[in-house]
Amino acid sequence: MKVHAEPLASAAQARAADAHTIEDLGVPGIVLMEHAGRSVAEAARRLVLGLERALLFAGPGNNGGDGWVAARHLWGSGVPCPVVTLKAPDQLAGDAGLAAQMFLATAEAHGWRSSALGGAFLLVDLADDVDALIAAAAPGMLIDALFGTGLTRAVEGVAANVIAALSRATVPVLAVDVPSGLPTDGQAPLGPAVRAAHTVTFGQRRVAHASEPGLFHSGHTTVVDIGLLSPPGASVPAALRLVEAQALVPPLDKAAHKGRFGHVGVVEGEPERAGAAHLAARAALRAGCGLCTLVVEGAPSRSPAPELMVRGGASAAEIAAAFDAVVLGPGLGARAARARPLIEACAAVGTPMVVDAEALDALAAGAPRELRAVCTPHPGEAGRLLSTSAASVQGDRLAAARALVERLGSVVVLKGACPVIAAPGVTPYVVEGGAPALAVAGSGDVLAGVIGALLGRGLAPLDAALVGVQAQQRAGLRLATRGALASDIADAVAHVLGRPA
């Protein structure tokens, strides 16, 4: 397999691994909790060198239990770490209660106290000023052990106040398992959610750690092996985090000529929006296609760049037959009526294509059965195709990508800060984002051109989407945080995809 990807677990899969390890294999839950809490303490000391004191917030369940263990290990290593808890220790059940009792027994034996909290722990309620507690404790790190993988509802009351205070804090937050308030399966939070600088999770990264918006709540995620084992024959991953797709690009042949790298046709739309198609064409050339032609209505116009050819007056059938791949949509605008005939013509002869922007509306009634396409909607376009809103799409991007695949029967790239790539019968991929340079007009046109070039070079639609999206993200990371132009992104793609023979 030429794609390197990391499986991402759902909440249900994480719970199944816990249950199998404890109930079927007989590993005591407190043993797993001890390993988890110790790893959190080690991460805290590693992440803040010279850490002098920490403050931990513990919830009512096993995530809080991990926290009580972490606090005991931190204090035992010389880093005072009092606990602010949502539930009284003597009211905690099961392994979490045992972990809290071990902390309290150790604190009493060693005389651990915090003047800010008046003891080794504090039961917090609505009357407490959490911001003042944090300020008085003067911690070098806050540890969020409130809620983990199991949370399925909006956080309210005291817990919501604590999460809001953690989000306002100016010291780094280390989250245990999943930042509190963040759904595990990739959805947007229903209420307040912690924004952590670091997250320590156990056994396997969750969907939320690598997708949008969870990636930006989780910070840097460290996966720790605490001895969890998934049940035999466990279900397929909920999603895959794309790690490396470059090997999907065929090795370069020093003796090759331009015809070996594909001829891409980019359809130009409204004249006043022609820049979009020009950007796509530039990106196609930068991504390594051998030839690129702008396809215009009427008589050919002057080429906007010496490397580009221009063809005018061709029918849909002639366009489909002339190119190794077609890019349709950038700048199409009011000429969207051209889209459906060209899509059907490309489907009829098997010419792969990128369908973007207004051209996507031509697929609203369904795609031709034989269409070989990569569809690249942004959330607004995805909402139109699914008869919903952009906000709804952003609320559950994985579900929206799957629904688009069902609707279109094609490879789909749901654009965003962390793009989702989905295809029929395939586990969806997420691509970790974080390149603000890509948030600029024309960035989507560049992506369409890059994927079009890869289709023209012979890659299958899913492979072209994986390589193209990752290449664009890496190109964005090469550029200044802000101020780059879309054409700069296209030019940076050449450095990302260029490989020696």
N, C-alpha and C positions, 0 to 999 in steps of 0.2 A: 504494500500500500504506500503510495507516494505522498499522501497527506498525513501530516502529524497533527493530531488533535487530542485534546484532553476531555474525557467524559465528564459531564456535569450532572450531579445528582439532584433529583427533586426532593421535596420534603418527605414524601412517602417513601422514597428509596432510602433516605437517611434513617428514617424511623425503622424501616425493615432491617437495616444493618444492625442497629442497636438491639432490636428484639431478637434477631437470630443469634447474635454474639452472646447475649445474656441468657435468653430462654432456651435456645437449642444447644449452644455450646457450653453453657454452664459457667461462663465468666461472670463473676459478681459485678453488679453495676458500680459498686463503690470502687472497684479496681480500675474500671475505665474512667471514672470520675477523677480518681487520684492521678492517673496519667494525664488527663486533660488539663486539670488545674495546674499541675507542675509545669506542663508545657507553656501555659499562659504566663506563669511567673517567670520562666526562663526567657520568653519572648519580651516581656516587659523590661527585664534587665538588659537584654541585648539591644532593644530599640532605643532606649534612653540611657546612654552611657553615663555612669555615675549617678544613677537614679537614687535620690535621697529619701523620697516618700511618695506613696501612691494612695489613691482613694478608689475603692471598689464599690460598685453599685450592684446588689444582688437581687434577683427576682425570686418568685415563689416556687420555681420548678427546678429541673435538673441543670438548666443553664446557670441559675443562681448557685446550685451546688458546686459546679465547676469553679465558680467565683470564690466561694468560701475556701476551697482547697488552695486556689491561687493565692489568696490573701495570707493563708497560713504559711505557705512556702516563701512568699516574699518577706514576711516579717521574720521568719526563721533565718533568712539569709541576710538580715540586717537592714531591710527596707521596710519601715513601718507602713502598714497597709490596713487601716481601719475599714470597716464595711458599713455602708448605708444599705439597709435592707427594706424591702417592701412588705415583708412578712416576718413576724417574730420567730426567732430560731426555734423555740419550743413548739411552734405551730407548723413547722415544715415537716413534710412526710417523706418516708422512704430514704433513698440515698442522699438527697439534699439535706434532710434533717440530720442524718449521721455526719455529713461533712461539716455542717454548722456546729454540731456539738463537739467535734474534734477541734475545730478552730477555737471555740470558747474554752475548752479544757486547756488547750495549749496557751491561750492568752492569759488565763488565770495562773497557770503554773509559772509562766515567765514574766508576769507583770506587764503585759502589753496594754498600753492605754494611749488614747489620743485626747489631748486637751481640747481640740476643736469639737470632738464628738462627745466628750465626757466619758469615754470608755473605749472598749475595743470595737463596739458597733453601735449603730443608732437605727431604731425603727422610725422610718420617715413617714410623715402624714401630710395632709393638705396644708396644715398650718406652718409647716417648715419652709423656710426660705432656702431652697437648694443652692441658689447662686451664692448666698452668704456662707453656707456650709463649705462649698468648694473653696471659696476665697480664704476662709479661716484655716482650712486644712493645708492650704498652699502645696498641693501635690505637684510632682513633676510629670505625672501621668494619671489619667482617669481610666478605669477599667469598667467596661459595660458588660455586665453579666446578668442583665435583666430578663431578656427573652431571646430564645434561640430559634432553632429550625421549626418548632411546632406552632409558632404564632400564626393565626389565620384571621385575625380581626384587628380593627383599629384600636390603638391603645388610648385609654381614657384615664381621667382622674389623677391620682398621685403619680402613677407611672408616666402619664403624658407630661406632667410637670417636670419630672426628673429627666425625661428624654429631651425636653426643650432646654433645660439647663445644661445638659451635656452638649447639646448642639451649639450653645452660646459660649462654651468654655474656650479659653485661649490656649490651654495646654492640650497636648495630643491625647486622643482617645484610642484605646485598644479595645476592640470588640471581641467577645467570646462567641465563636461559632458563626453568628450572623448579627450585624448591627440591629439593635432592638427597634422594632417597628417596621422592619423591612421584610416583605414577603419573600420566602425562600425560592419560589419558582419563577422569579423574574418580573412579577407585576410591580406596578408603581405602589408606593405606600398608601394606605387608606387614611393615615393620620400622621402624627409626628414620627420621625425616624432619625436615629442617630447617624451622624456623619463621622465615621471613624477615619483616623489616619492609617490604622493597621487593623487587620482582622486575623485571628487565629481560628482555623476550623479543623475538623477532625475527620480523618479517613479519606475524604474526597471533597473537592471544591463543589459548591452548590451553584445552581443556575444564577442566583442573584449576585454572586461574587464577580461574574464576568460579563454580565449583560447590562443594558441600560434600563433603569437608572441605578441599579444596585451597585455597579462597579464604582460609581462616584460616592456612594455611601460607605463602601467597604474599604476604600484605600488599597493598600498593598495587602494581599491575602497570602498567608502562610498555611500550608496544609501539613498537619502533624499526624503521624501514624500512632494511634493509641491502642491498636489491636482489634479494631472493628473488622468484621468480615461480612460481606453481603451473602444472602442466601444462595445456594446453588441454583443455577439457571435464572439468575436475577434478570429483571427486565432491562431492555435497552436503555441507554442514557436518556435523560430528558432533553439534553442538548449536548453539543460538542463545542469546546473552545478551540478555535483555530489557532494552532501554534506555528505551523510552517506549511506553505503550499507551493513554494518556489520550485520544488522538484517535479511538479506537474508540467512545467515548461520544457519542451524538448531541448536537448543540448544543441548548441549552435554548430553548424557545419561550416568550416572555413571556406569550402568550395561552393557554397550556396550562392544563388543569384536572387534578385529581388522577387522573382515570381514564386520562389519557394516559401516566402513569408506571408503570402496572402494579399489579396486586393480587397480593400474595404471601401464600401460606398456609404457616405454619410449624406442623408437627405436633408437639404436645406429647407427651412420653413419660410415664415414671413420675412420680407427683406429687412424690416426694422429690427428683427431679432436674429439676423443671420449670424451674429457673433457666437451664439450658442453652438450652432453646427460647426463653425470654424474652430471653436475650442475642442469639440469632440474629434474633429479631424486631426488637429495638432496632437491631441493625446494619443490617437490611434498610431500616428507615426512615431511618437515618443515611446510607445509600448512595443514597437518593433515590427509593425506590419511592413510589407515590402512596398506597397503602393496604396495611395488613398485618393479617392475622387469625391468631390462635392457634386451631388446630384441636385440640379436646380430645375425649376419650371421654365419653359420657354427656351430662348436662345442662351447659349453659354455666356456667362459673364466673365470678367477678368478674375483670375484666381487671387485670393487674399494672401497667398504665400507661394513662393516659387516651388515648394515641394509638393504642392497640391495640384491635382488636375481637376477640371470642371467638365461636367457633362450635362447637357440640357435636352429637354424634349423627349425623354425616354418614357415608354409605357411601364406600367407596373411589372408586366411579364419580362420586359427587356432588362429592367433593373435587377429583378430577382435572378436572372440568368447571367448577368454580367459580373457579379461579385462573389467573392468567397464568404463575405459576411456583410450585413447591412445594419447601419445604425439609424434608427427612426425615432424621432420625437424631439430632440433638442431644438428649441425655437420654432416648433411647428405651428403653434398658435392657431390662427383662423384657418390654416390649411390642413387641419386635422382630418378633413374628409378624404384626403389622399391615403390615410393610414390603412384603413381596412382592405382596400384592394391590394395594396402592396404586401400586407401581412398574409393575405390569402395566396398571393403569387409566390411568396417565399416559402410558404408551407407546401405548396404544390410541387416545388422542385427541390425542396430540402435545404434551401439556403438559410443558414443560421442568422439570427438577428438579435439586436438589442432593441427593446421596446421601452421607451422612456417618455416622461412628460405627457403632453396632450395625446400622444399616440396610444397611451394606455387606455384611454376611454373607448377606443375601437374594440377593446377586448371585454368591455363590460357585459356584453351579451354572450360571452363565451369565446374561447380561442379555437381556431381550426385544429382538428385532431392531430395533424402531422407537424404542427408548428414546433420548430426547434429554436426556442427563444430564451433570453434572459430578460425578465421584466424588472425594472428598477424604480419602483415608486417611492416617493417620500411619504411621510405619514398623512399629509393631506390628500394626496392622490390615492393612497391605500384606503383612506376613509371613504372616498367617492366610490371606489370599486366595491367596497363591502357595505355600502349604504349606511355608513356610520360616520363618526367624527374623528378628526385627527387625535383629539384627546382620548377617545376610546381606544384607538390603535396604540397610542403611547402607554395606556394603562396596562396593556398586556401584549407586548410586541411579539413574543413567540406565538401566542395564539393567533394574532393577526397574520403573521407570516404563513402559518399553516392554513388559515382560511383562504389566503390569497392563492396558495398553491392549489387548493381544492377548486377555487373559482377559475383559475387560469390554466391549470394543467401544465405549467411551465416552471422553470427555475425562477425564483423570486429573490431579489435583493431588496429588503426593506431598509431604506437608507435611514441614517441617524448617527448619533455620536458613536454608537456601538452597532454596526449593521448586523442584520440577521439574514442569513442565506439559507433558503429552504428549497426543496425539490420533491417531486413525487416519490414516495417510498423511501425517503432518506431522513435520518435524524437531522434536525436543523443545526446549523453552525452559527455561533456568535463570534464576532471579531471585536476584541477589546479595542476601544477607541481612546480618546484623550488627546486628539490633535486639533486644537482650536484653529489652526491655519486652514483647515478644511471648511470652516464655517464662513464661506465667502461665495458670492454669486458666481455661478459657472462651475462650481466644484462637481455638481452632479453631471454636467455635460462632459467633464473630463472623465469621470468614471464610465460613462457610456462609451466613450471612445476607446478607453483602455480595454474594456471587456470586448468591444467589437474587434479590436486588433487581435486579441487572444483567440477569439472565434475564427478569425481569418487565418490565423496560424495553425488551425487544426484542433484546438482544444475543444473538448465536449462542453456544452453549456454550463454544467455545474462546475467543472474544473476552471473554466474561464472566469466564472463569477468568484470563486474562491481566490484565485491568483490575483484577479483585478482588484477586488476589494482590499485585500491585504497590501497590495502594492500601493494603492492610493493612500491607505492609512500610514504606511511607512514613508511615503513621499511627504505627507503632511508633517510628520515628525521631524523631517530633515529641515523644514523651513522655520522661519521665525514664528513665534507664537501667534502674532497678528501682523497684518500688513502685506502678506503675500497675495499675489493675484492668482486667479485660476490657471493662467498660462504658466505661472511658476510651478504650480502643482504638476501640470502636464510635463514640464521639463524635468522635474525631480523624479518622475516615474522612470525616465530613461536610466537614471543611476541605480534605481532600485531593482529594475528588471534586467539590466545589462549584466551578462555573465560571460566570462571568458570561454573560449571553445574548449 
